[in-house]
Amino acid sequence: MNNTLFTLPFNLDLHWLGIHANLTIAFTAWKIIGWTGALMFGGRWAVQALSSHLARKPVLPIVFWYMSFIGSACALAYFIWGKNDSVGIIMNAFPCGFTLYNIYLHFSPRQPPLR
């Protein structure tokens, strides 16, 4: 899955700063999975902000937790099999577990809070 699926040339020209670069972005299946995870994990904050705006108070909708889990799981898969990076694995393993726990709490029968 590390074979290049396609490339995208990118021309960065900031002549007023003296910066010019011709870049090529290589798309692999693992990079697409990793970018999907990053977009899901980051996009959850837009969902949370919109939900809070509509409710006129801070809220965390259930879709926030789904996006957190999907984003963490995609990024975790990328760091395990695509990049083999221990920092990325640890960085995404913890949120993945905590989001599953929060989804479990959301659907479990309501009980009085612990004191």
N, C-alpha and C positions, 0 to 999 in steps of 0.2 A: 504494500500500500504506500510505499515511499517513492513509487515511480511518479514522475511528473505527468499530470493529466493535461495541463496546458499552461502557458506562460502569458503574462500580461506586461507589455512594456510600459514603463512609467517615466515620463520626462519631468524632472524637477528643475525649474528655472527661476531662481530668485536673483536676477542680475543686479538688483540694487544692493544686495548683500554679498555679491560675489560668489553665489552658490549656484552651481549647475551640475546636475547629475543625470545620467541615463541609467535607470534601474530596470531590472526585470524581476517580476514577482513570479515565482514558480508555485503552482498550485498542485499539491498532492492530496490524496484522500485524508491523510492524517492532519494536514494543515487545515483543511476545510472543517474537519471535526473539531479541531482546537479553536478555530475562529468562531464556529457555531457556539461552543461552550463559552467563550469570552463574551460574545454578543448577548447570549441568554443571561449570563451571570451579571453583566453590566446593565442590560435592559430591564432587569427586574426593578431597578431603582426608578426608572421612568414609570413603570406600572404602579409602584408604591406611591410616587409623587402624585400621579393622576388620581389614584384612589383617595388619597388624603385630601387632595384639592376638592374632589366631589363631595366627600364626607365632611369637609370643613374641620377635620381633626386628624391627627396621625393614626393611620390604620395600616395593617399588613394583610392584604387579601390573600386567599389561599393560592392564587396563581403566582404570587411572589415566591412561595415555597416550592411550587412545581418548577418555576423557572430557575430557582436556586439549585434544585436537585439536578435538573437536566443540564444546566451549565456546568456544575461541578463534575457530574458524571462524564460529560464530553471532554472537559479539560483533563480529568483524571485519566481517561482512556488515552488521550493524546500524550500525556506525560509518561504513561506506563509503556505503551507499545509504539508510539510514534517518535518520541524523543528520548525516552529512557532517562529521565531527569528526576533524581530523588527529591530535590527541593520542590519541584512542581507537584510531585506525587503527594508529599506531605501537605503542601499548601492547599490541595484540593480534596484530600481524603477527609479531613476534619469537617469542612462545610458539608460535604456529601452526607456524612453520618448525622450531623445535627439537623439538616433539613429533613431527612427521613424521620427523625424523631419528632420534629414539629408537625409534619404531616400526620404522623401517628396520633399525636395529641389532638390534632384538629378533628379527627374522625372517631376518637375513642369516646366512650360515654363520659359525660360530665360528672366530675366528682368535686367535693369541696377542696379548696386549695390546701396545700400542706402548710402547717404553721410551725 
